[in-house]
């Protein structure tokens, strides 16, 4: 049986942390974008004349929401390749 060194434990913890960062970091943007899309569809259904403005506003909101998912991806990549 082989001994586990401290570097191996750090590497394993980095992989677990990367998985948690992406797993938990993807929940918020997914829910936020779905909520924004659903509300935009409701608003377009009530006022179809403003579809262009509502779609543009929804896309900006989804881009801002997606930025948190990108941050979690950066953290996960740093944990995998730097640590």
C-alpha positions as a printed Julia matrix, in Angstrom:
83×3 Matrix{Float64}:
   0.0    0.0     0.0
   1.32   3.38   -1.0
   1.55   6.34    1.37
  -0.46   9.45    0.56
   1.61  12.62    0.7
   0.47  16.11    1.61
   0.7   17.19   -2.03
  -1.72  14.41   -2.99
  -4.22  15.59   -0.38
  -3.96  19.18   -1.61
  -4.49  18.04   -5.21
  -7.53  15.96   -4.21
  -8.98  18.88   -2.26
  -8.42  21.15   -5.29
 -10.35  18.74   -7.52
 -13.21  18.5    -5.03
 -13.24  22.29   -4.69
 -13.31  22.7    -8.47
 -16.27  20.36   -8.73
 -18.13  22.18   -5.98
 -17.31  25.57   -7.51
 -18.8   24.58  -10.84
 -21.7   22.64   -9.38
 -22.85  25.35   -7.01
 -21.72  28.18   -9.29
 -23.95  27.0   -12.12
 -27.15  26.84  -10.07
 -27.54  30.6    -9.62
 -27.07  31.63  -13.25
 -29.31  28.82  -14.44
 -32.14  29.86  -12.15
 -31.6   33.57  -12.83
 -31.62  33.18  -16.6
 -34.67  30.96  -16.51
 -36.5   33.45  -14.32
 -35.56  36.37  -16.59
 -36.63  34.44  -19.7
 -39.94  33.44  -18.17
 -40.78  36.95  -17.03
 -39.81  38.34  -20.45
 -42.18  35.87  -22.12
 -44.97  36.94  -19.77
 -44.29  40.61  -20.5
 -44.25  40.05  -24.27
 -47.53  38.16  -23.95
 -49.1   41.16  -22.19
 -47.58  43.8   -24.48
 -46.41  42.37  -27.83
 -45.62  45.82  -29.23
 -42.64  46.14  -26.85
 -41.12  42.76  -27.77
 -37.88  44.25  -29.11
 -37.18  46.33  -26.01
 -38.12  43.49  -23.67
 -35.93  41.0   -25.53
 -32.96  43.36  -25.48
 -33.39  44.02  -21.76
 -33.76  40.29  -21.06
 -30.54  39.48  -22.94
 -28.61  42.1   -20.95
 -29.98  40.68  -17.69
 -29.03  37.16  -18.73
 -25.51  38.26  -19.66
 -25.06  39.84  -16.23
 -26.42  36.71  -14.58
 -24.09  34.47  -16.61
 -21.05  36.4   -15.42
 -21.27  34.68  -12.02
 -21.14  31.31  -13.77
 -18.05  32.43  -15.65
 -16.43  33.5   -12.37
 -17.03  30.04  -10.92
 -15.51  28.5   -14.07
 -12.39  30.66  -13.61
 -12.11  29.59   -9.97
 -12.51  25.92  -10.93
  -9.85  26.2   -13.67
  -7.48  27.9   -11.25
  -7.99  25.12   -8.72
  -7.35  22.45  -11.33
  -4.34  23.9   -13.13
  -2.65  26.21  -10.6
  -2.96  24.41   -7.28
